[in-house]
Amino acid sequence: MIALALSVLSSTLIFVVFKLYDVYKVQTLYAIVVNYMVACITGFFLYEGSVEVRQLVNTSWFWGPILMGVLFITIFNLMAKTAQVAGVSVASVATKMSLVIPVIFGIWLYNESLTWIQVIGITLALVAVYLASLKEKHIVINRKDLLLPFLVFLGSGIIDTSIKYFEELHLTDEDVPIFSSMIFGCAALSGVLFIGIRSKKKPLKINFKNILGGIALGVPNYFSIYFIIRALRSDLLSSAAIFTLNNVAIVMLSTLMGILLFKEKLSPKNWGGVALAILSIILVALF
């Protein structure tokens, strides 16, 4: 449970850093790429074994970080596009609602079981995520724009499901730091390629704020993945319960941090979401 709590805290710090990007006018895309580089380096420092390319290539999980790294940068850009086209709330809801995918796969592939009370808790968690994320008074999405939030929902769910798959079948405790590091390393390479293609139209300018913003984001970003894998390896709860608790607790804590640090105001629906989030955590964790 300590690992899960640290994963939630790390993910919430990511939210705080993103908020500060708006305050200090940090260019998100460039900072994100720097963040992936920093997260990769952080993992290498934590890895106690020797880093040999031949040895890594021969591992059963080597191809996983490559695919997930590409998916990380792709989903990030889709989230940004969704926020621009359909609104921030839609992007947030699509991301957090994706917890349904690893929950279903956990029950189907790994024969995990849930009590009826936990099922009710997960259902309440989905409602809580929606209500707590609702910022606009009215959300209107054109039919042609439904593809974007669906792709964010699907991609985010695939990432969480992939993490569980590799943790369950391929990783040892010693592999976790280097596995997490390689995910971010591959995401960084994908981001560099993306920026390189983009710079042909718009020349790249080095900005100290973007680098500093990337460093501030990279460390908690790494530990958000590192600790969620540790939580999955603890066997105290099913992966369905862990992903539910993780997503709902992040929404709840991020909402409270927004109130305390950025003086955000919540609507009655938002407060209802926070209350349901607390109730769902109690039902999933204690029963």
TITILO-320491 format. One record per residue (C-alpha): x, z, y. Coordinates in nm, 4 decimals, padded with zeros to 6 digits. Layout:
TITILO-320491
c1=X, c3=Z, c2=Y .
...
This chain:
TITILO-320491
c1=00.0000, c3=00.0000, c2=00.0000 .
c1=00.2957, c3=00.0569, c2=00.2304 .
c1=00.4033, c3=-00.3067, c2=00.1824 .
c1=00.0502, c3=-00.4249, c2=00.2630 .
c1=00.0380, c3=-00.2074, c2=00.5766 .
c1=00.3752, c3=-00.3478, c2=00.6903 .
c1=00.2517, c3=-00.7031, c2=00.6293 .
c1=-00.0548, c3=-00.6347, c2=00.8452 .
c1=00.1624, c3=-00.4801, c2=01.1182 .
c1=00.4031, c3=-00.7762, c2=01.1114 .
c1=00.1175, c3=-01.0268, c2=01.1350 .
c1=-00.0357, c3=-00.8322, c2=01.4227 .
c1=00.2974, c3=-00.8424, c2=01.6087 .
c1=00.2821, c3=-01.2217, c2=01.5722 .
c1=-00.0498, c3=-01.2085, c2=01.7591 .
c1=00.1066, c3=-00.9985, c2=02.0361 .
c1=00.4003, c3=-01.2391, c2=02.0715 .
c1=00.1636, c3=-01.5388, c2=02.0921 .
c1=-00.0265, c3=-01.3600, c2=02.3688 .
c1=00.3002, c3=-01.3067, c2=02.5561 .
c1=00.3705, c3=-01.6808, c2=02.5268 .
c1=00.0758, c3=-01.7393, c2=02.7603 .
c1=00.2055, c3=-01.4779, c2=03.0040 .
c1=00.5606, c3=-01.6161, c2=03.0205 .
c1=00.4689, c3=-01.9873, c2=02.9809 .
c1=00.6618, c3=-02.0368, c2=02.6571 .
c1=00.6214, c3=-02.3813, c2=02.4969 .
c1=00.4675, c3=-02.2942, c2=02.1631 .
c1=00.5907, c3=-02.5867, c2=01.9499 .
c1=00.9584, c3=-02.5421, c2=02.0386 .
c1=00.9373, c3=-02.1633, c2=02.0036 .
c1=00.7723, c3=-02.2048, c2=01.6635 .
c1=01.0621, c3=-02.4158, c2=01.5345 .
c1=01.3156, c3=-02.1590, c2=01.6622 .
c1=01.1028, c3=-01.8869, c2=01.5030 .
c1=01.1263, c3=-02.0576, c2=01.1635 .
c1=01.5056, c3=-02.0770, c2=01.1966 .
c1=01.5270, c3=-01.7058, c2=01.2851 .
c1=01.2946, c3=-01.6134, c2=00.9964 .
c1=01.5126, c3=-01.8157, c2=00.7581 .
c1=01.8308, c3=-01.6419, c2=00.8766 .
c1=01.6617, c3=-01.2995, c2=00.8469 .
c1=01.5906, c3=-01.3687, c2=00.4805 .
c1=01.9502, c3=-01.4668, c2=00.4110 .
c1=02.0688, c3=-01.1353, c2=00.5555 .
c1=01.8318, c3=-00.9425, c2=00.3263 .
c1=01.9281, c3=-01.1367, c2=00.0138 .
c1=02.1821, c3=-00.9377, c2=-00.1856 .
c1=02.2939, c3=-01.2171, c2=-00.4195 .
c1=02.5259, c3=-01.5077, c2=-00.3484 .
c1=02.3656, c3=-01.8176, c2=-00.1983 .
c1=02.4707, c3=-02.1195, c2=-00.4039 .
c1=02.2903, c3=-02.4496, c2=-00.3586 .
c1=02.3328, c3=-02.5503, c2=-00.7246 .
c1=02.1906, c3=-02.2193, c2=-00.8408 .
c1=01.8910, c3=-02.2438, c2=-00.6058 .
c1=01.8166, c3=-02.6036, c2=-00.7099 .
c1=01.8014, c3=-02.4942, c2=-01.0743 .
c1=01.5429, c3=-02.2216, c2=-01.0131 .
c1=01.1865, c3=-02.2838, c2=-01.1308 .
c1=01.0513, c3=-02.2144, c2=-00.7815 .
c1=01.2865, c3=-02.4364, c2=-00.5759 .
c1=01.0296, c3=-02.7062, c2=-00.5010 .
c1=00.7720, c3=-02.4490, c2=-00.3828 .
c1=00.9324, c3=-02.3565, c2=-00.0469 .
c1=00.9839, c3=-02.7270, c2=00.0305 .
c1=00.6140, c3=-02.8069, c2=-00.0052 .
c1=00.5039, c3=-02.4837, c2=00.1632 .
c1=00.7472, c3=-02.5365, c2=00.4522 .
c1=00.5967, c3=-02.8783, c2=00.5264 .
c1=00.2495, c3=-02.7262, c2=00.4928 .
c1=00.3379, c3=-02.4439, c2=00.7362 .
c1=00.4295, c3=-02.6773, c2=01.0224 .
c1=00.1383, c3=-02.9129, c2=00.9419 .
c1=-00.1206, c3=-02.6351, c2=00.9476 .
c1=00.0265, c3=-02.4992, c2=01.2700 .
c1=-00.0281, c3=-02.8338, c2=01.4412 .
c1=-00.3769, c3=-02.8662, c2=01.2945 .
c1=-00.4610, c3=-02.5169, c2=01.4218 .
c1=-00.3413, c3=-02.6127, c2=01.7705 .
c1=-00.5475, c3=-02.9332, c2=01.7603 .
c1=-00.8542, c3=-02.7457, c2=01.6340 .
c1=-00.8224, c3=-02.4897, c2=01.9134 .
c1=-00.8090, c3=-02.7727, c2=02.1697 .
c1=-01.0994, c3=-02.9723, c2=02.0255 .
c1=-01.3338, c3=-02.7052, c2=01.8896 .
c1=-01.2146, c3=-02.3816, c2=02.0504 .
c1=-00.9855, c3=-02.0909, c2=01.9685 .
c1=-01.2598, c3=-01.9012, c2=01.7851 .
c1=-01.3230, c3=-02.1895, c2=01.5472 .
c1=-00.9507, c3=-02.2164, c2=01.4658 .
c1=-00.9264, c3=-01.8396, c2=01.4113 .
c1=-01.2357, c3=-01.8226, c2=01.1911 .
c1=-01.1243, c3=-02.1244, c2=00.9833 .
c1=-00.7850, c3=-01.9608, c2=00.9239 .
c1=-00.9121, c3=-01.6172, c2=00.8242 .
c1=-01.2129, c3=-01.7401, c2=00.6245 .
c1=-00.9630, c3=-01.9180, c2=00.3994 .
c1=-00.9167, c3=-01.5858, c2=00.2142 .
c1=-01.2032, c3=-01.7116, c2=-00.0049 .
c1=-00.9690, c3=-01.9648, c2=-00.1707 .
c1=-00.7029, c3=-01.7219, c2=-00.3061 .
c1=-00.9798, c3=-01.4781, c2=-00.4039 .
c1=-01.1515, c3=-01.7438, c2=-00.6182 .
c1=-00.8231, c3=-01.8606, c2=-00.7707 .
c1=-00.7185, c3=-01.5018, c2=-00.8448 .
c1=-01.0363, c3=-01.4469, c2=-01.0465 .
c1=-01.0256, c3=-01.7891, c2=-01.2137 .
c1=-00.6555, c3=-01.8321, c2=-01.2971 .
c1=-00.5346, c3=-01.4739, c2=-01.3437 .
c1=-00.8489, c3=-01.3197, c2=-01.4911 .
c1=-00.8706, c3=-01.0631, c2=-01.2146 .
c1=-01.1879, c3=-00.8587, c2=-01.2022 .
c1=-01.3842, c3=-00.7232, c2=-00.9096 .
c1=-01.6490, c3=-00.4539, c2=-00.9027 .
c1=-01.9827, c3=-00.5318, c2=-00.7412 .
c1=-01.8915, c3=-00.2976, c2=-00.4581 .
c1=-01.5718, c3=-00.4973, c2=-00.3962 .
c1=-01.7711, c3=-00.8223, c2=-00.3985 .
c1=-02.0001, c3=-00.6738, c2=-00.1334 .
c1=-01.6895, c3=-00.5619, c2=00.0584 .
c1=-01.5394, c3=-00.9136, c2=00.0502 .
c1=-01.8704, c3=-01.0628, c2=00.1661 .
c1=-01.8827, c3=-00.8140, c2=00.4536 .
c1=-01.5196, c3=-00.9019, c2=00.5300 .
c1=-01.6119, c3=-01.2673, c2=00.5822 .
c1=-01.8923, c3=-01.1682, c2=00.8196 .
c1=-01.6552, c3=-00.9273, c2=00.9975 .
c1=-01.3930, c3=-01.1998, c2=01.0457 .
c1=-01.6527, c3=-01.4319, c2=01.1965 .
c1=-01.8000, c3=-01.1743, c2=01.4343 .
c1=-01.4648, c3=-01.0287, c2=01.5454 .
c1=-01.3197, c3=-01.3770, c2=01.6105 .
c1=-01.6190, c3=-01.4994, c2=01.8118 .
c1=-01.5036, c3=-01.5313, c2=02.1734 .
c1=-01.7057, c3=-01.8177, c2=02.3150 .
c1=-02.0738, c3=-01.7465, c2=02.3819 .
c1=-02.1783, c3=-02.0682, c2=02.2136 .
c1=-01.9726, c3=-02.2698, c2=01.9687 .
c1=-02.0684, c3=-02.6365, c2=01.9559 .
c1=-01.8777, c3=-02.8710, c2=01.7269 .
c1=-01.9381, c3=-03.2420, c2=01.6972 .
c1=-01.9792, c3=-03.3678, c2=01.3426 .
c1=-01.6754, c3=-03.5913, c2=01.3756 .
c1=-01.4645, c3=-03.2848, c2=01.4639 .
c1=-01.5632, c3=-03.0847, c2=01.1541 .
c1=-01.2686, c3=-03.2326, c2=00.9625 .
c1=-01.0120, c3=-03.0374, c2=01.1691 .
c1=-01.1378, c3=-02.6822, c2=01.0981 .
c1=-01.1994, c3=-02.7806, c2=00.7352 .
c1=-00.8350, c3=-02.8921, c2=00.6983 .
c1=-00.7161, c3=-02.5651, c2=00.8606 .
c1=-00.9397, c3=-02.3688, c2=00.6215 .
c1=-00.8150, c3=-02.5647, c2=00.3188 .
c1=-00.4460, c3=-02.5604, c2=00.4179 .
c1=-00.4393, c3=-02.1882, c2=00.4978 .
c1=-00.6064, c3=-02.1123, c2=00.1651 .
c1=-00.3572, c3=-02.3296, c2=-00.0230 .
c1=-00.0658, c3=-02.1425, c2=00.1385 .
c1=-00.2004, c3=-01.8022, c2=00.0313 .
c1=-00.2829, c3=-01.9306, c2=-00.3172 .
c1=00.0666, c3=-02.0808, c2=-00.3521 .
c1=00.2282, c3=-01.7505, c2=-00.2544 .
c1=00.0302, c3=-01.5760, c2=-00.5304 .
c1=00.1158, c3=-01.8518, c2=-00.7816 .
c1=00.4914, c3=-01.8267, c2=-00.7300 .
c1=00.4839, c3=-01.4460, c2=-00.7136 .
c1=00.2922, c3=-01.4315, c2=-01.0423 .
c1=00.4814, c3=-01.6898, c2=-01.2477 .
c1=00.8225, c3=-01.7610, c2=-01.0966 .
c1=00.9685, c3=-01.4840, c2=-00.8791 .
c1=01.1705, c3=-01.1743, c2=-00.9620 .
c1=01.2141, c3=-00.8871, c2=-00.7160 .
c1=01.5610, c3=-01.0204, c2=-00.6301 .
c1=01.4208, c3=-01.3669, c2=-00.5501 .
c1=01.1665, c3=-01.2529, c2=-00.2888 .
c1=01.4013, c3=-01.2472, c2=00.0177 .
c1=01.5595, c3=-01.5873, c2=-00.0514 .
c1=01.2252, c3=-01.7440, c2=-00.1508 .
c1=01.0676, c3=-01.6281, c2=00.1774 .
c1=01.3737, c3=-01.7450, c2=00.3683 .
c1=01.3618, c3=-02.0932, c2=00.2159 .
c1=00.9950, c3=-02.1366, c2=00.3094 .
c1=01.0814, c3=-02.0845, c2=00.6747 .
c1=01.3984, c3=-02.2916, c2=00.6453 .
c1=01.2008, c3=-02.5895, c2=00.5147 .
c1=00.9374, c3=-02.5337, c2=00.7840 .
c1=01.2162, c3=-02.5369, c2=01.0463 .
c1=01.3544, c3=-02.8665, c2=00.9122 .
c1=01.0054, c3=-03.0181, c2=00.9178 .
c1=00.9607, c3=-02.8956, c2=01.2756 .
c1=01.2953, c3=-03.0410, c2=01.3850 .
c1=01.1980, c3=-03.3793, c2=01.2378 .
c1=00.8603, c3=-03.3600, c2=01.4144 .
c1=01.0237, c3=-03.2772, c2=01.7490 .
c1=01.2836, c3=-03.5499, c2=01.6918 .
c1=01.0112, c3=-03.8101, c2=01.6485 .
c1=00.8223, c3=-03.6724, c2=01.9461 .
c1=01.1343, c3=-03.6675, c2=02.1683 .
c1=01.1538, c3=-04.0477, c2=02.1560 .
c1=00.8502, c3=-04.0531, c2=02.3830 .
c1=00.9242, c3=-03.7280, c2=02.5683 .
c1=01.2919, c3=-03.6182, c2=02.6018 .
c1=01.3709, c3=-03.2720, c2=02.4637 .
c1=01.4793, c3=-03.0081, c2=02.7174 .
c1=01.6476, c3=-02.6847, c2=02.6089 .
c1=01.4613, c3=-02.3878, c2=02.7551 .
c1=01.5922, c3=-02.0303, c2=02.7227 .
c1=01.2387, c3=-01.8875, c2=02.7250 .
c1=01.1453, c3=-02.0996, c2=02.4232 .
c1=01.4518, c3=-01.9767, c2=02.2325 .
c1=01.3857, c3=-01.6123, c2=02.3226 .
c1=01.0197, c3=-01.6511, c2=02.2306 .
c1=01.1184, c3=-01.7990, c2=01.8952 .
c1=01.3526, c3=-01.5091, c2=01.8214 .
c1=01.0806, c3=-01.2554, c2=01.9091 .
c1=00.8386, c3=-01.4319, c2=01.6734 .
c1=01.0788, c3=-01.5057, c2=01.3877 .
c1=01.1474, c3=-01.1517, c2=01.2649 .
c1=00.7844, c3=-01.0319, c2=01.2294 .
c1=00.6878, c3=-01.3742, c2=01.0925 .
c1=00.9418, c3=-01.3410, c2=00.8120 .
c1=00.8303, c3=-00.9896, c2=00.7224 .
c1=00.4620, c3=-01.0901, c2=00.7206 .
c1=00.5400, c3=-01.3143, c2=00.4204 .
c1=00.8028, c3=-01.0849, c2=00.2676 .
c1=00.5750, c3=-00.7802, c2=00.2610 .
c1=00.2633, c3=-00.9657, c2=00.1400 .
c1=00.4657, c3=-01.0835, c2=-00.1613 .
c1=00.5862, c3=-00.7254, c2=-00.2145 .
c1=00.2248, c3=-00.6061, c2=-00.1962 .
c1=00.1182, c3=-00.8643, c2=-00.4561 .
c1=00.3975, c3=-00.7439, c2=-00.6866 .
c1=00.2889, c3=-00.3793, c2=-00.6629 .
c1=-00.0097, c3=-00.4273, c2=-00.9013 .
c1=-00.2003, c3=-00.1476, c2=-00.7271 .
c1=-00.4787, c3=-00.3883, c2=-00.6330 .
c1=-00.5861, c3=-00.7358, c2=-00.7412 .
c1=-00.4677, c3=-01.0304, c2=-00.5317 .
c1=-00.8307, c3=-01.0857, c2=-00.4261 .
c1=-00.8441, c3=-00.7335, c2=-00.2818 .
c1=-00.4994, c3=-00.7641, c2=-00.1211 .
c1=-00.5730, c3=-01.0932, c2=00.0576 .
c1=-00.9084, c3=-00.9594, c2=00.1748 .
c1=-00.7593, c3=-00.6351, c2=00.3064 .
c1=-00.4698, c3=-00.8225, c2=00.4666 .
c1=-00.6840, c3=-01.0721, c2=00.6583 .
c1=-00.9527, c3=-00.8259, c2=00.7650 .
c1=-00.7024, c3=-00.5593, c2=00.8728 .
c1=-00.5109, c3=-00.8195, c2=01.0778 .
c1=-00.8302, c3=-00.9238, c2=01.2579 .
c1=-00.9266, c3=-00.5614, c2=01.3213 .
c1=-00.5823, c3=-00.4456, c2=01.4372 .
c1=-00.5264, c3=-00.7591, c2=01.6484 .
c1=-00.8603, c3=-00.7030, c2=01.8178 .
c1=-00.7716, c3=-00.3417, c2=01.8979 .
c1=-00.4249, c3=-00.4460, c2=02.0236 .
c1=-00.5900, c3=-00.7011, c2=02.2486 .
c1=-00.7970, c3=-00.4238, c2=02.4035 .
c1=-00.5065, c3=-00.1813, c2=02.4461 .
c1=-00.2317, c3=-00.4203, c2=02.5599 .
c1=-00.4129, c3=-00.7103, c2=02.7247 .
c1=-00.7328, c3=-00.5425, c2=02.8477 .
c1=-00.9508, c3=-00.7839, c2=02.6519 .
c1=-01.3234, c3=-00.7197, c2=02.6590 .
c1=-01.5319, c3=-00.7348, c2=02.3434 .
c1=-01.8911, c3=-00.8428, c2=02.3080 .
c1=-02.1366, c3=-00.6432, c2=02.0938 .
c1=-02.0815, c3=-00.9038, c2=01.8191 .
c1=-01.7059, c3=-00.8386, c2=01.8308 .
c1=-01.7591, c3=-00.4635, c2=01.7996 .
c1=-01.9981, c3=-00.5283, c2=01.5119 .
c1=-01.7225, c3=-00.7310, c2=01.3456 .
c1=-01.4741, c3=-00.4451, c2=01.3864 .
c1=-01.7228, c3=-00.1966, c2=01.2363 .
c1=-01.7907, c3=-00.4270, c2=00.9403 .
c1=-01.4157, c3=-00.4772, c2=00.8966 .
c1=-01.3642, c3=-00.1012, c2=00.8609 .
c1=-01.6526, c3=-00.0786, c2=00.6130 .
c1=-01.5248, c3=-00.3725, c2=00.4072 .
c1=-01.1732, c3=-00.2199, c2=00.3903 .
c1=-01.3230, c3=00.1060, c2=00.2585 .
c1=-01.5307, c3=-00.0756, c2=-00.0056 .
c1=-01.2499, c3=-00.3045, c2=-00.1268 .
c1=-00.9690, c3=-00.0483, c2=-00.1225 .
c1=-01.1425, c3=00.2653, c2=-00.2507 .
c1=-01.3791, c3=00.1192, c2=-00.5117 .
